[in-house]
Amino acid sequence: MWNRVSFLGALVVSVLALFLMGACNKADKKAPAGEVAPNLVKVWEGDIGQEIHTTPFLAGDKLIVPSNQGEVFALDIATGKIAWKFKPTSADLRTRTGSSDGKLVFFGLLGGGLTALNINTGEPIWTVNLGINVRKPPVVDNGLLYVPTTFIVPGVVSDIAGKAKLFVLEAATGKIHNEITTDNFSLTAPAIENGIIYLSGSYHDPEYSRDEGGPQRTYAIDPAQGNKILWTYTNGHGYPKTVIAKNGYVSLIGYEDIVSTLDAKTGLLKWKKKTGNWVHSLGYDDGRIYYAPANKKIFSVDQKTGETIWFYALQFPRILSYIIGRPVVANDKVYWINRDSLEFGILDKATGQLIFKAQTPLVTASQAMPVINGTMAYLSGLDGKIFAYDMK
């Protein structure tokens, strides 16, 4: 009797595991395993001496690394040596709000400030007080800086009745070029295509009662017509993590981890797709959306139709496992780090076939995605160490 019960229990667990991993989904198009050939060449190793909780980014010949202690480090991408560091004295740095136009480095400051730093020295070039906290990294487009704001900030009194604004600044000077007030209390980074701004965020609806998700509203705005709202789209999928506007389509994902794609001209829903589990955010390249839910998969999906082109299954014994952040697409390849095994992997963008996988020297997973620059890959650990590899 004991053996029979044990067998049945094991069978139930196995079937449940297969279900959670999506093995029962006949629509999935699993990528072949491919050949694994570790051949990374380490160029340098750096250490900022502070924990890294967010993804570094490139700015000219510098790798900009924000630390969890509110300090910014600029590393020379050729040597890994610290070129400069910056810590504001007037207000705390919002470390997840960094971006660059290749000439300046931009960061939000707690209390509603935004500062621009010299890319070579780290000296502040200009600082403006927007009066509302910056929510996400500013988007740079044609010399303009699109800055989303929020009334929800950890450690600060929230205001769900607040009307968050999108500020449009001249990147070189910080001069306010445009100011768009919304009925959302928090905004994510906008997407811009053909002069139209696609802006999404969360708003308060006292009649919303579901435990999951939350009211989400997306605007299409034409600044050439005096910030005219061309259409508005709402759903209950929660705060939007990503907005992508490409080739006449607008794709969104919120905290319910459902991908929605709209017609960019009308705002009408074209398709929506459940991802199967928690997703960090969406990536995009050449008509495809990329995401990696916590059920050990990486997906490539046609933005126009929502059809799964391929998926790759991570090889890790836990039922639920995922990569750090989103898949990084560059050089016709898809790059990722497994947060559990700390392996660095590369997939073929067209087929999803594994073409490279190797163990990294990372000791503890941070929230930093790999940074790719040509044949170079920069990998960051929670302990403050950064490794530069040549992938030739």
Secondary structure, 3 states (H helix, E strand, C coil): CHHHHHHHHHHHHHHHHHHHCCCCCCCCCECCCCCCCCCCEEEEEEECCCCCCCCCEEECCEEEEECCCCCEEEEECCCCCEEEEECCCCCCEEEEEEEECCCEEEEEECCCEEEEEECCCCCEEEEEECCCEECCCCEEECCEEEEEEECCCCCCCCCCCCCCEEEEEECCCCCEEEEEECCCCEECCCEEECCEEEEEEECCCCCCCCCCCECEEEEEEEHHHCCEEEEEEEECECCEEEEEEECCEEEEEECCCEEEEEECCCCCEEEEEECCCCCCCCEEECCEEEECCCECEEEEEECCCCCEEEEEECCCCCCCECECCCCEEECCEEEEEECCCCEEEEEECCCCCEEEEEECCCCCCCCCCCEEECCEEEEECCCCEEEEEECC
